[in-house]
Amino acid sequence: MTDPAHETPAAPATGTTPTALPYGTPDTPRLAVRGEARLDVDPEIARIAVTISARGTDRTAALTALTGRNEQALTLIKSYGDAIEKLETGTFSLTPQLTEKGRHERVRAYHGRVTHTATLNDFTTLGELTTRLADLDLTRVDGPWWDLRPDSPAHRAARTQAVREAVQRAREYAEALGARLDALLEIADLGAESAAPAATPAMRSFGGYGGPVTQESAPALELEPQRQTVHAHVNARFTMTRPAL
């Protein structure tokens, strides 16, 4: 009986077509290239964070003050109508402050805070709204953060350009060998996203500690939108005709 471990592999049957190698064959070489695109475009939206604070010697006083200031800020934001694309509430907190001395847990004051994020699509009103909010009592404004919408045409334009560059690069390689592209085997999308992080503000923060605000008491800031960089990268694999070496 023959030991299976020492059996001689059977020869392929005559006329059987050999399996193509993963890197191609001399008659059908494979070509792998990378396509890249980089576009600088104007932002489509801007976000600002608005934080309202209040303090009271008891819980009710702190909540009452916070509620009033929060309503004032929201009313101001909503007064800008369609310029506000989205308004979202982030966090709310009411924290007791204990006395520094003594064995007993005695509350010295209560600190309340609520944060909202406003998304604007009209940059002509952004500077005015920002300064008017910052002029409110115990209100802090952070931002703006410039960005593109997820479905922005700029992303599609970058991806399309990256694919075209991959095809052009592959064609140039093939022509350099006296060949031409024959077929597309694969395109791997490595993503197309804004390279400039959204957390890069054009201004830091502004805090208001005054009384009621009027439009005349808050001159509008001059803000210049920050252009966004969109990247796209693809890997593409082709087959080409036999090179003329």
Secondary structure, DSSP 8 states (H G I E B T S, - for coil): ---GGG-------TT------TTB-SSSBEEEEEEEEEEEE--SEEEEEEEEEEEESSHHHHHHHHHHHHHHHHHHHHTTGGGEEEEEEEEEEEEEEE-SSSSS--EEEEEEEEEEEEEES-TTTHHHHHHHHHTSTTEEEEEEEEE--TT-HHHHHHHHHHHHHHHHHHHHHHHHTT--EEEEEEEEE----BSS-TT--SS-EEEE-SSS--GGGS---------EEEEEEEEEEEEE-----
